[in-house]
């Protein structure tokens, strides 16, 4: 995967916390720590977006779509 080098400004306190994690070998370097943090935030935003879109759905309409044709199919199913 291609990578791009960027410059960021970060709070001193946050940088010290990152450095502690790097020193403890939680991350191999600052760059990886920041990459992981950004990736996690983007994943959370995507899940949040999915939840927002799901909230727009009408449960009754979705249920009717799920059951559409179900009664016809049940007649075709064998008895057990």
PDB file of N, CA, C and O in Angstrom, chain B, residues numbered from 101:
ATOM      1  N   UNK B 101       0.846  -1.168   0.000  1.00  0.00           N
ATOM      2  CA  UNK B 101       0.000   0.000   0.000  1.00  0.00           C
ATOM      3  C   UNK B 101       0.897   1.239   0.000  1.00  0.00           C
ATOM      4  O   UNK B 101       1.874   1.317   0.745  1.00  0.00           O
ATOM      5  N   UNK B 102       0.551   2.181  -0.831  1.00  0.00           N
ATOM      6  CA  UNK B 102       1.320   3.417  -0.901  1.00  0.00           C
ATOM      7  C   UNK B 102       1.069   4.263   0.342  1.00  0.00           C
ATOM      8  O   UNK B 102      -0.023   4.243   0.911  1.00  0.00           O
ATOM      9  N   UNK B 103       2.070   4.991   0.746  1.00  0.00           N
ATOM     10  CA  UNK B 103       1.955   5.849   1.922  1.00  0.00           C
ATOM     11  C   UNK B 103       2.436   7.245   1.564  1.00  0.00           C
ATOM     12  O   UNK B 103       3.291   7.417   0.696  1.00  0.00           O
ATOM     13  N   UNK B 104       1.887   8.220   2.229  1.00  0.00           N
ATOM     14  CA  UNK B 104       2.286   9.615   2.018  1.00  0.00           C
ATOM     15  C   UNK B 104       2.808  10.181   3.318  1.00  0.00           C
ATOM     16  O   UNK B 104       2.289   9.886   4.395  1.00  0.00           O
ATOM     17  N   UNK B 105       3.819  10.981   3.209  1.00  0.00           N
ATOM     18  CA  UNK B 105       4.393  11.632   4.381  1.00  0.00           C
ATOM     19  C   UNK B 105       3.677  12.962   4.566  1.00  0.00           C
ATOM     20  O   UNK B 105       3.509  13.731   3.619  1.00  0.00           O
ATOM     21  N   UNK B 106       3.253  13.222   5.815  1.00  0.00           N
ATOM     22  CA  UNK B 106       2.576  14.478   6.124  1.00  0.00           C
ATOM     23  C   UNK B 106       3.193  15.077   7.383  1.00  0.00           C
ATOM     24  O   UNK B 106       3.915  14.400   8.115  1.00  0.00           O
ATOM     25  N   UNK B 107       2.909  16.325   7.619  1.00  0.00           N
ATOM     26  CA  UNK B 107       3.348  16.989   8.846  1.00  0.00           C
ATOM     27  C   UNK B 107       2.099  17.327   9.641  1.00  0.00           C
ATOM     28  O   UNK B 107       1.105  17.795   9.085  1.00  0.00           O
ATOM     29  N   UNK B 108       2.157  17.087  10.954  1.00  0.00           N
ATOM     30  CA  UNK B 108       1.017  17.419  11.810  1.00  0.00           C
ATOM     31  C   UNK B 108       1.508  18.218  13.007  1.00  0.00           C
ATOM     32  O   UNK B 108       2.688  18.201  13.356  1.00  0.00           O
ATOM     33  N   UNK B 109       0.579  18.907  13.614  1.00  0.00           N
ATOM     34  CA  UNK B 109       0.848  19.606  14.871  1.00  0.00           C
ATOM     35  C   UNK B 109       0.081  18.855  15.940  1.00  0.00           C
ATOM     36  O   UNK B 109      -1.103  18.556  15.780  1.00  0.00           O
ATOM     37  N   UNK B 110       0.768  18.551  17.038  1.00  0.00           N
ATOM     38  CA  UNK B 110       0.146  17.755  18.091  1.00  0.00           C
ATOM     39  C   UNK B 110       0.484  18.355  19.449  1.00  0.00           C
ATOM     40  O   UNK B 110       1.588  18.858  19.659  1.00  0.00           O
ATOM     41  N   UNK B 111      -0.452  18.300  20.344  1.00  0.00           N
ATOM     42  CA  UNK B 111      -0.296  18.813  21.697  1.00  0.00           C
ATOM     43  C   UNK B 111       0.877  18.115  22.396  1.00  0.00           C
ATOM     44  O   UNK B 111       1.066  16.909  22.233  1.00  0.00           O
ATOM     45  N   UNK B 112       1.659  18.865  23.171  1.00  0.00           N
ATOM     46  CA  UNK B 112       2.823  18.302  23.869  1.00  0.00           C
ATOM     47  C   UNK B 112       2.447  17.140  24.798  1.00  0.00           C
ATOM     48  O   UNK B 112       3.154  16.134  24.857  1.00  0.00           O
ATOM     49  N   UNK B 113       1.337  17.286  25.518  1.00  0.00           N
ATOM     50  CA  UNK B 113       0.907  16.241  26.441  1.00  0.00           C
ATOM     51  C   UNK B 113       0.581  14.949  25.681  1.00  0.00           C
ATOM     52  O   UNK B 113       0.940  13.851  26.109  1.00  0.00           O
ATOM     53  N   UNK B 114      -0.102  15.106  24.553  1.00  0.00           N
ATOM     54  CA  UNK B 114      -0.445  13.942  23.745  1.00  0.00           C
ATOM     55  C   UNK B 114       0.817  13.287  23.172  1.00  0.00           C
ATOM     56  O   UNK B 114       0.917  12.062  23.120  1.00  0.00           O
ATOM     57  N   UNK B 115       1.757  14.097  22.754  1.00  0.00           N
ATOM     58  CA  UNK B 115       3.006  13.569  22.212  1.00  0.00           C
ATOM     59  C   UNK B 115       3.777  12.788  23.275  1.00  0.00           C
ATOM     60  O   UNK B 115       4.362  11.746  22.979  1.00  0.00           O
ATOM     61  N   UNK B 116       3.779  13.283  24.496  1.00  0.00           N
ATOM     62  CA  UNK B 116       4.446  12.563  25.582  1.00  0.00           C
ATOM     63  C   UNK B 116       3.781  11.210  25.827  1.00  0.00           C
ATOM     64  O   UNK B 116       4.462  10.216  26.076  1.00  0.00           O
ATOM     65  N   UNK B 117       2.449  11.177  25.755  1.00  0.00           N
ATOM     66  CA  UNK B 117       1.729   9.914  25.924  1.00  0.00           C
ATOM     67  C   UNK B 117       2.084   8.928  24.808  1.00  0.00           C
ATOM     68  O   UNK B 117       2.270   7.736  25.057  1.00  0.00           O
ATOM     69  N   UNK B 118       2.176   9.431  23.591  1.00  0.00           N
ATOM     70  CA  UNK B 118       2.565   8.584  22.453  1.00  0.00           C
ATOM     71  C   UNK B 118       3.977   8.057  22.655  1.00  0.00           C
ATOM     72  O   UNK B 118       4.245   6.878  22.425  1.00  0.00           O
ATOM     73  N   UNK B 119       4.877   8.933  23.084  1.00  0.00           N
ATOM     74  CA  UNK B 119       6.263   8.517  23.310  1.00  0.00           C
ATOM     75  C   UNK B 119       6.366   7.437  24.394  1.00  0.00           C
ATOM     76  O   UNK B 119       7.193   6.531  24.292  1.00  0.00           O
ATOM     77  N   UNK B 120       5.531   7.535  25.422  1.00  0.00           N
ATOM     78  CA  UNK B 120       5.516   6.505  26.470  1.00  0.00           C
ATOM     79  C   UNK B 120       5.092   5.167  25.876  1.00  0.00           C
ATOM     80  O   UNK B 120       5.679   4.132  26.191  1.00  0.00           O
ATOM     81  N   UNK B 121       4.068   5.185  25.013  1.00  0.00           N
ATOM     82  CA  UNK B 121       3.600   3.948  24.376  1.00  0.00           C
ATOM     83  C   UNK B 121       4.656   3.367  23.439  1.00  0.00           C
ATOM     84  O   UNK B 121       4.815   2.149  23.360  1.00  0.00           O
ATOM     85  N   UNK B 122       5.368   4.222  22.741  1.00  0.00           N
ATOM     86  CA  UNK B 122       6.442   3.760  21.850  1.00  0.00           C
ATOM     87  C   UNK B 122       7.572   3.152  22.685  1.00  0.00           C
ATOM     88  O   UNK B 122       8.095   2.088  22.354  1.00  0.00           O
ATOM     89  N   UNK B 123       7.943   3.837  23.770  1.00  0.00           N
ATOM     90  CA  UNK B 123       9.016   3.342  24.638  1.00  0.00           C
ATOM     91  C   UNK B 123       8.648   1.985  25.258  1.00  0.00           C
ATOM     92  O   UNK B 123       9.515   1.140  25.483  1.00  0.00           O
ATOM     93  N   UNK B 124       7.341   1.790  25.530  1.00  0.00           N
ATOM     94  CA  UNK B 124       6.869   0.527  26.105  1.00  0.00           C
ATOM     95  C   UNK B 124       6.654  -0.540  25.024  1.00  0.00           C
ATOM     96  O   UNK B 124       6.131  -1.619  25.303  1.00  0.00           O
ATOM     97  N   UNK B 125       7.058  -0.229  23.801  1.00  0.00           N
ATOM     98  CA  UNK B 125       6.916  -1.136  22.656  1.00  0.00           C
ATOM     99  C   UNK B 125       5.471  -1.484  22.315  1.00  0.00           C
ATOM    100  O   UNK B 125       5.198  -2.514  21.700  1.00  0.00           O
ATOM    101  N   UNK B 126       4.545  -0.608  22.724  1.00  0.00           N
ATOM    102  CA  UNK B 126       3.154  -0.799  22.318  1.00  0.00           C
ATOM    103  C   UNK B 126       3.016  -0.478  20.838  1.00  0.00           C
ATOM    104  O   UNK B 126       2.236  -1.113  20.128  1.00  0.00           O
ATOM    105  N   UNK B 127       3.777   0.511  20.374  1.00  0.00           N
ATOM    106  CA  UNK B 127       3.883   0.868  18.956  1.00  0.00           C
ATOM    107  C   UNK B 127       5.351   0.895  18.586  1.00  0.00           C
ATOM    108  O   UNK B 127       6.190   1.205  19.432  1.00  0.00           O
ATOM    109  N   UNK B 128       5.687   0.575  17.336  1.00  0.00           N
ATOM    110  CA  UNK B 128       7.096   0.609  16.944  1.00  0.00           C
ATOM    111  C   UNK B 128       7.652   2.036  16.819  1.00  0.00           C
ATOM    112  O   UNK B 128       8.853   2.264  16.967  1.00  0.00           O
ATOM    113  N   UNK B 129       6.754   2.984  16.542  1.00  0.00           N
ATOM    114  CA  UNK B 129       7.198   4.370  16.384  1.00  0.00           C
ATOM    115  C   UNK B 129       5.988   5.310  16.458  1.00  0.00           C
ATOM    116  O   UNK B 129       4.840   4.868  16.493  1.00  0.00           O
ATOM    117  N   UNK B 130       6.271   6.593  16.480  1.00  0.00           N
ATOM    118  CA  UNK B 130       5.206   7.600  16.553  1.00  0.00           C
ATOM    119  C   UNK B 130       4.267   7.512  15.362  1.00  0.00           C
ATOM    120  O   UNK B 130       3.047   7.601  15.498  1.00  0.00           O
ATOM    121  N   UNK B 131       4.860   7.337  14.210  1.00  0.00           N
ATOM    122  CA  UNK B 131       4.063   7.294  12.986  1.00  0.00           C
ATOM    123  C   UNK B 131       3.008   6.196  13.043  1.00  0.00           C
ATOM    124  O   UNK B 131       1.849   6.414  12.689  1.00  0.00           O
ATOM    125  N   UNK B 132       3.419   5.017  13.490  1.00  0.00           N
ATOM    126  CA  UNK B 132       2.477   3.887  13.566  1.00  0.00           C
ATOM    127  C   UNK B 132       1.388   4.152  14.599  1.00  0.00           C
ATOM    128  O   UNK B 132       0.234   3.776  14.392  1.00  0.00           O
ATOM    129  N   UNK B 133       1.744   4.797  15.709  1.00  0.00           N
ATOM    130  CA  UNK B 133       0.765   5.127  16.736  1.00  0.00           C
ATOM    131  C   UNK B 133      -0.307   6.055  16.171  1.00  0.00           C
ATOM    132  O   UNK B 133      -1.499   5.858  16.405  1.00  0.00           O
ATOM    133  N   UNK B 134       0.125   7.048  15.441  1.00  0.00           N
ATOM    134  CA  UNK B 134      -0.816   8.009  14.868  1.00  0.00           C
ATOM    135  C   UNK B 134      -1.635   7.361  13.752  1.00  0.00           C
ATOM    136  O   UNK B 134      -2.832   7.623  13.633  1.00  0.00           O
ATOM    137  N   UNK B 135      -1.001   6.519  12.933  1.00  0.00           N
ATOM    138  CA  UNK B 135      -1.745   5.797  11.880  1.00  0.00           C
ATOM    139  C   UNK B 135      -2.852   4.948  12.491  1.00  0.00           C
ATOM    140  O   UNK B 135      -3.987   4.963  12.013  1.00  0.00           O
ATOM    141  N   UNK B 136      -2.527   4.213  13.539  1.00  0.00           N
ATOM    142  CA  UNK B 136      -3.523   3.356  14.182  1.00  0.00           C
ATOM    143  C   UNK B 136      -4.660   4.178  14.782  1.00  0.00           C
ATOM    144  O   UNK B 136      -5.824   3.787  14.696  1.00  0.00           O
ATOM    145  N   UNK B 137      -4.328   5.304  15.385  1.00  0.00           N
ATOM    146  CA  UNK B 137      -5.350   6.159  15.988  1.00  0.00           C
ATOM    147  C   UNK B 137      -6.299   6.711  14.920  1.00  0.00           C
ATOM    148  O   UNK B 137      -7.514   6.736  15.116  1.00  0.00           O
ATOM    149  N   UNK B 138      -5.747   7.144  13.810  1.00  0.00           N
ATOM    150  CA  UNK B 138      -6.575   7.685  12.728  1.00  0.00           C
ATOM    151  C   UNK B 138      -7.440   6.576  12.120  1.00  0.00           C
ATOM    152  O   UNK B 138      -8.619   6.791  11.839  1.00  0.00           O
ATOM    153  N   UNK B 139      -6.857   5.398  11.918  1.00  0.00           N
ATOM    154  CA  UNK B 139      -7.619   4.279  11.357  1.00  0.00           C
ATOM    155  C   UNK B 139      -8.777   3.903  12.282  1.00  0.00           C
ATOM    156  O   UNK B 139      -9.887   3.645  11.817  1.00  0.00           O
ATOM    157  N   UNK B 140      -8.518   3.871  13.593  1.00  0.00           N
ATOM    158  CA  UNK B 140      -9.570   3.536  14.547  1.00  0.00           C
ATOM    159  C   UNK B 140     -10.687   4.575  14.531  1.00  0.00           C
ATOM    160  O   UNK B 140     -11.866   4.223  14.579  1.00  0.00           O
ATOM    161  N   UNK B 141     -10.323   5.836  14.464  1.00  0.00           N
ATOM    162  CA  UNK B 141     -11.325   6.907  14.430  1.00  0.00           C
ATOM    163  C   UNK B 141     -12.157   6.814  13.157  1.00  0.00           C
ATOM    164  O   UNK B 141     -13.376   6.978  13.207  1.00  0.00           O
ATOM    165  N   UNK B 142     -11.524   6.555  12.023  1.00  0.00           N
ATOM    166  CA  UNK B 142     -12.260   6.434  10.768  1.00  0.00           C
ATOM    167  C   UNK B 142     -13.224   5.246  10.812  1.00  0.00           C
ATOM    168  O   UNK B 142     -14.341   5.336  10.303  1.00  0.00           O
ATOM    169  N   UNK B 143     -12.802   4.148  11.411  1.00  0.00           N
ATOM    170  CA  UNK B 143     -13.674   2.977  11.539  1.00  0.00           C
ATOM    171  C   UNK B 143     -14.879   3.300  12.420  1.00  0.00           C
ATOM    172  O   UNK B 143     -16.002   2.900  12.113  1.00  0.00           O
ATOM    173  N   UNK B 144     -14.643   4.022  13.510  1.00  0.00           N
ATOM    174  CA  UNK B 144     -15.750   4.410  14.399  1.00  0.00           C
ATOM    175  C   UNK B 144     -16.734   5.321  13.675  1.00  0.00           C
ATOM    176  O   UNK B 144     -17.947   5.173  13.818  1.00  0.00           O
ATOM    177  N   UNK B 145     -16.212   6.255  12.905  1.00  0.00           N
ATOM    178  CA  UNK B 145     -17.086   7.157  12.155  1.00  0.00           C
ATOM    179  C   UNK B 145     -17.918   6.390  11.132  1.00  0.00           C
ATOM    180  O   UNK B 145     -19.093   6.695  10.930  1.00  0.00           O
ATOM    181  N   UNK B 146     -17.321   5.411  10.497  1.00  0.00           N
ATOM    182  CA  UNK B 146     -18.037   4.604   9.511  1.00  0.00           C
ATOM    183  C   UNK B 146     -19.155   3.813  10.187  1.00  0.00           C
ATOM    184  O   UNK B 146     -20.261   3.733   9.652  1.00  0.00           O
ATOM    185  N   UNK B 147     -18.881   3.227  11.359  1.00  0.00           N
ATOM    186  CA  UNK B 147     -19.919   2.497  12.094  1.00  0.00           C
ATOM    187  C   UNK B 147     -21.030   3.442  12.515  1.00  0.00           C
ATOM    188  O   UNK B 147     -22.208   3.089  12.465  1.00  0.00           O
ATOM    189  N   UNK B 148     -20.656   4.635  12.928  1.00  0.00           N
ATOM    190  CA  UNK B 148     -21.638   5.632  13.341  1.00  0.00           C
ATOM    191  C   UNK B 148     -22.512   6.018  12.155  1.00  0.00           C
ATOM    192  O   UNK B 148     -23.723   6.192  12.296  1.00  0.00           O
ATOM    193  N   UNK B 149     -21.895   6.150  10.991  1.00  0.00           N
ATOM    194  CA  UNK B 149     -22.639   6.499   9.780  1.00  0.00           C
ATOM    195  C   UNK B 149     -23.622   5.393   9.428  1.00  0.00           C
ATOM    196  O   UNK B 149     -24.757   5.670   9.042  1.00  0.00           O
ATOM    197  N   UNK B 150     -23.192   4.140   9.557  1.00  0.00           N
ATOM    198  CA  UNK B 150     -24.062   3.008   9.283  1.00  0.00           C
ATOM    199  C   UNK B 150     -25.258   3.021  10.242  1.00  0.00           C
ATOM    200  O   UNK B 150     -26.392   2.785   9.825  1.00  0.00           O
ATOM    201  N   UNK B 151     -25.007   3.293  11.510  1.00  0.00           N
ATOM    202  CA  UNK B 151     -26.086   3.348  12.497  1.00  0.00           C
ATOM    203  C   UNK B 151     -27.066   4.469  12.168  1.00  0.00           C
ATOM    204  O   UNK B 151     -28.276   4.301  12.317  1.00  0.00           O
ATOM    205  N   UNK B 152     -26.551   5.601  11.726  1.00  0.00           N
ATOM    206  CA  UNK B 152     -27.419   6.722  11.353  1.00  0.00           C
ATOM    207  C   UNK B 152     -28.293   6.359  10.162  1.00  0.00           C
ATOM    208  O   UNK B 152     -29.477   6.694  10.132  1.00  0.00           O
ATOM    209  N   UNK B 153     -27.718   5.681   9.189  1.00  0.00           N
ATOM    210  CA  UNK B 153     -28.489   5.277   8.014  1.00  0.00           C
ATOM    211  C   UNK B 153     -29.535   4.233   8.378  1.00  0.00           C
ATOM    212  O   UNK B 153     -30.654   4.271   7.865  1.00  0.00           O
ATOM    213  N   UNK B 154     -29.181   3.299   9.260  1.00  0.00           N
ATOM    214  CA  UNK B 154     -30.141   2.274   9.703  1.00  0.00           C
ATOM    215  C   UNK B 154     -31.300   2.899  10.456  1.00  0.00           C
ATOM    216  O   UNK B 154     -32.432   2.425  10.360  1.00  0.00           O
ATOM    217  N   UNK B 155     -31.028   3.954  11.201  1.00  0.00           N
ATOM    218  CA  UNK B 155     -32.079   4.629  11.963  1.00  0.00           C
ATOM    219  C   UNK B 155     -33.110   5.276  11.046  1.00  0.00           C
ATOM    220  O   UNK B 155     -34.241   5.528  11.463  1.00  0.00           O
ATOM    221  N   UNK B 156     -32.734   5.541   9.816  1.00  0.00           N
ATOM    222  CA  UNK B 156     -33.664   6.149   8.853  1.00  0.00           C
ATOM    223  C   UNK B 156     -34.653   5.139   8.290  1.00  0.00           C
ATOM    224  O   UNK B 156     -35.671   5.523   7.713  1.00  0.00           O
ATOM    225  N   UNK B 157     -34.363   3.856   8.450  1.00  0.00           N
ATOM    226  CA  UNK B 157     -35.228   2.827   7.884  1.00  0.00           C
ATOM    227  C   UNK B 157     -36.533   2.719   8.667  1.00  0.00           C
ATOM    228  O   UNK B 157     -36.565   2.930   9.880  1.00  0.00           O
ATOM    229  N   UNK B 158     -37.604   2.389   7.954  1.00  0.00           N
ATOM    230  CA  UNK B 158     -38.911   2.169   8.568  1.00  0.00           C
ATOM    231  C   UNK B 158     -39.030   0.680   8.898  1.00  0.00           C
ATOM    232  O   UNK B 158     -39.115  -0.138   7.983  1.00  0.00           O
ATOM    233  N   UNK B 159     -39.039   0.308  10.185  1.00  0.00           N
ATOM    234  CA  UNK B 159     -39.059  -1.110  10.558  1.00  0.00           C
ATOM    235  C   UNK B 159     -40.249  -1.872   9.984  1.00  0.00           C
ATOM    236  O   UNK B 159     -40.099  -3.023   9.574  1.00  0.00           O
ATOM    237  N   UNK B 160     -41.420  -1.256   9.949  1.00  0.00           N
ATOM    238  CA  UNK B 160     -42.597  -1.936   9.418  1.00  0.00           C
ATOM    239  C   UNK B 160     -42.444  -2.223   7.930  1.00  0.00           C
ATOM    240  O   UNK B 160     -42.798  -3.305   7.462  1.00  0.00           O
ATOM    241  N   UNK B 161     -41.920  -1.261   7.193  1.00  0.00           N
ATOM    242  CA  UNK B 161     -41.713  -1.457   5.761  1.00  0.00           C
ATOM    243  C   UNK B 161     -40.663  -2.539   5.519  1.00  0.00           C
ATOM    244  O   UNK B 161     -40.831  -3.391   4.647  1.00  0.00           O
ATOM    245  N   UNK B 162     -39.584  -2.501   6.292  1.00  0.00           N
ATOM    246  CA  UNK B 162     -38.529  -3.508   6.142  1.00  0.00           C
ATOM    247  C   UNK B 162     -39.065  -4.905   6.471  1.00  0.00           C
ATOM    248  O   UNK B 162     -38.709  -5.880   5.809  1.00  0.00           O
ATOM    249  N   UNK B 163     -39.919  -5.000   7.492  1.00  0.00           N
ATOM    250  CA  UNK B 163     -40.511  -6.287   7.851  1.00  0.00           C
ATOM    251  C   UNK B 163     -41.407  -6.785   6.733  1.00  0.00           C
ATOM    252  O   UNK B 163     -41.397  -7.973   6.410  1.00  0.00           O
ATOM    253  N   UNK B 164     -42.188  -5.880   6.135  1.00  0.00           N
ATOM    254  CA  UNK B 164     -43.071  -6.302   5.033  1.00  0.00           C
ATOM    255  C   UNK B 164     -42.257  -6.789   3.844  1.00  0.00           C
ATOM    256  O   UNK B 164     -42.653  -7.736   3.164  1.00  0.00           O
ATOM    257  N   UNK B 165     -41.120  -6.148   3.589  1.00  0.00           N
ATOM    258  CA  UNK B 165     -40.255  -6.614   2.496  1.00  0.00           C
ATOM    259  C   UNK B 165     -39.689  -7.995   2.805  1.00  0.00           C
ATOM    260  O   UNK B 165     -39.600  -8.847   1.921  1.00  0.00           O
ATOM    261  N   UNK B 166     -39.309  -8.211   4.055  1.00  0.00           N
ATOM    262  CA  UNK B 166     -38.737  -9.492   4.451  1.00  0.00           C
ATOM    263  C   UNK B 166     -39.765 -10.614   4.337  1.00  0.00           C
ATOM    264  O   UNK B 166     -39.419 -11.747   4.000  1.00  0.00           O
ATOM    265  N   UNK B 167     -41.017 -10.301   4.617  1.00  0.00           N
ATOM    266  CA  UNK B 167     -42.058 -11.315   4.600  1.00  0.00           C
ATOM    267  C   UNK B 167     -42.749 -11.457   3.241  1.00  0.00           C
ATOM    268  O   UNK B 167     -43.576 -12.349   3.049  1.00  0.00           O
ATOM    269  N   UNK B 168     -42.407 -10.580   2.310  1.00  0.00           N
ATOM    270  CA  UNK B 168     -43.046 -10.612   0.997  1.00  0.00           C
ATOM    271  C   UNK B 168     -42.831 -11.972   0.337  1.00  0.00           C
ATOM    272  O   UNK B 168     -41.696 -12.418   0.164  1.00  0.00           O
ATOM    273  N   UNK B 169     -43.908 -12.607  -0.019  1.00  0.00           N
ATOM    274  CA  UNK B 169     -43.816 -13.903  -0.676  1.00  0.00           C
ATOM    275  C   UNK B 169     -43.550 -15.050   0.269  1.00  0.00           C
ATOM    276  O   UNK B 169     -43.454 -16.198  -0.167  1.00  0.00           O
ATOM    277  N   UNK B 170     -43.430 -14.770   1.543  1.00  0.00           N
ATOM    278  CA  UNK B 170     -43.111 -15.809   2.517  1.00  0.00           C
ATOM    279  C   UNK B 170     -44.241 -16.826   2.649  1.00  0.00           C
ATOM    280  O   UNK B 170     -43.990 -18.025   2.773  1.00  0.00           O
ATOM    281  N   UNK B 171     -45.484 -16.347   2.621  1.00  0.00           N
ATOM    282  CA  UNK B 171     -46.615 -17.269   2.778  1.00  0.00           C
ATOM    283  C   UNK B 171     -46.677 -18.253   1.614  1.00  0.00           C
ATOM    284  O   UNK B 171     -47.028 -19.417   1.808  1.00  0.00           O
ATOM    285  N   UNK B 172     -46.342 -17.802   0.414  1.00  0.00           N
ATOM    286  CA  UNK B 172     -46.330 -18.689  -0.745  1.00  0.00           C
ATOM    287  C   UNK B 172     -45.230 -19.726  -0.587  1.00  0.00           C
ATOM    288  O   UNK B 172     -45.435 -20.897  -0.906  1.00  0.00           O
ATOM    289  N   UNK B 173     -44.073 -19.316  -0.101  1.00  0.00           N
ATOM    290  CA  UNK B 173     -42.959 -20.234   0.076  1.00  0.00           C
ATOM    291  C   UNK B 173     -43.264 -21.284   1.138  1.00  0.00           C
ATOM    292  O   UNK B 173     -42.859 -22.438   0.997  1.00  0.00           O
ATOM    293  N   UNK B 174     -43.962 -20.904   2.186  1.00  0.00           N
ATOM    294  CA  UNK B 174     -44.263 -21.852   3.258  1.00  0.00           C
ATOM    295  C   UNK B 174     -45.105 -23.015   2.758  1.00  0.00           C
ATOM    296  O   UNK B 174     -44.964 -24.142   3.231  1.00  0.00           O
ATOM    297  N   UNK B 175     -45.978 -22.738   1.803  1.00  0.00           N
ATOM    298  CA  UNK B 175     -46.821 -23.818   1.249  1.00  0.00           C
ATOM    299  C   UNK B 175     -45.978 -24.822   0.487  1.00  0.00           C
ATOM    300  O   UNK B 175     -46.356 -25.988   0.376  1.00  0.00           O
ATOM    301  N   UNK B 176     -44.848 -24.390  -0.036  1.00  0.00           N
ATOM    302  CA  UNK B 176     -43.972 -25.258  -0.816  1.00  0.00           C
ATOM    303  C   UNK B 176     -43.028 -26.064   0.056  1.00  0.00           C
ATOM    304  O   UNK B 176     -42.444 -27.038  -0.419  1.00  0.00           O
ATOM    305  N   UNK B 177     -42.859 -25.688   1.320  1.00  0.00           N
ATOM    306  CA  UNK B 177     -41.932 -26.381   2.202  1.00  0.00           C
ATOM    307  C   UNK B 177     -42.513 -27.723   2.631  1.00  0.00           C
ATOM    308  O   UNK B 177     -43.710 -27.816   2.902  1.00  0.00           O
ATOM    309  N   UNK B 178     -41.699 -28.746   2.697  1.00  0.00           N
ATOM    310  CA  UNK B 178     -42.213 -30.055   3.120  1.00  0.00           C
ATOM    311  C   UNK B 178     -42.471 -30.076   4.630  1.00  0.00           C
ATOM    312  O   UNK B 178     -41.848 -29.336   5.392  1.00  0.00           O
ATOM    313  N   UNK B 179     -43.403 -30.939   5.043  1.00  0.00           N
ATOM    314  CA  UNK B 179     -43.677 -31.134   6.461  1.00  0.00           C
ATOM    315  C   UNK B 179     -42.560 -31.978   7.059  1.00  0.00           C
ATOM    316  O   UNK B 179     -42.027 -32.863   6.389  1.00  0.00           O
ATOM    317  N   UNK B 180     -42.214 -31.725   8.263  1.00  0.00           N
ATOM    318  CA  UNK B 180     -41.182 -32.514   8.940  1.00  0.00           C
ATOM    319  C   UNK B 180     -41.788 -33.379   9.991  1.00  0.00           C
ATOM    320  O   UNK B 180     -41.075 -34.117  10.670  1.00  0.00           O
TER     321      UNK B 180
END
